[in-house]
Amino acid sequence: MKIVFVSLFVALMIGLGVMIPQAQAEEPKDVVIIYASRYGSTARTAEWIAEGMEGKATVLSLKDAEDLSAYKNIILGSGIYFDQLHPDMSAFLEARGDELTNKLLAVFVVCGTPPDQAQGYLNMFAEKCKATPRLMRAFGGWIKKELLSPEDKKSLEDYYKNINEPLNNYDNTDKAKCLAFGKEILGKMQGE
């Protein structure tokens, strides 16, 4: 009796045009932006780049980036701390760099150095990747003293003291430039 009822119910649903969902293999997504950020400016930059890509990118913190096989293209972003990539990004590239082959679309860095003077950081990032990015860009970041760990605050105070300047808050992020980079990436993906 139960089988007859279920069969009649399914036949009725099909007759009424109700679709019964079926398990399907998940299609690879177009692009993921994976970032390593200590105090948030790299995370914000990644979000703005994705916004410039008109919602075609998933944004993930490095610690949430598990299965990269689900993505056709990968964009990596890292903050620069004391002339080095974020330590977690360096470790990620060492351990999982092979997964970037034929997928690395772009890299970006966020730092206190003016972006037009940050080519060395971009070159360092590209060298640590085991794949060549099609696009690279540097963006300004921020310092918010209230967010700094005691160790970072002390290191920065010492640095600024050596150059005879006070450690001040600043915000050199630029949403318009991030949006433009997102549009440029989207253009590369679409073959422009």
C-alpha angles and dihedrals in degrees: 000000000000092000091050091051093049091047092050091047093051091046090050092049092050090046090053091050096249109154117226109214116241127198110260132183109259114249115233111261118238103242144353126199110211118189141181113209131170102187104014108263093104090048090051091047090052091051092050092048089052090049089055088053089062096242095306094120133072113218118214135175110235091249089058095049103105117142110030093176088084090069131072094199134029130201118191127201130185138178116232115233120186092339094311138097116259104284092237091055091050090051091047092052091048094049102034107020092116089066089066095065110126090356106073106109102165147347129207136184131205117207148143092252112096106265093239088060097045101084090113090061091049091049090049090051093048091049092054091052113084088220135054116250117224091216134027129185139171124213135188119254137195142252116212107178092203090063097048121109113239090252094051092044091053092047092049093046089052091048094050091044089056090055092044096245132116121246104251134174115257138171116204096163114131117199093188092057091047092050090049091052089051090053090048091052090048089052091053090050090052092048099252 
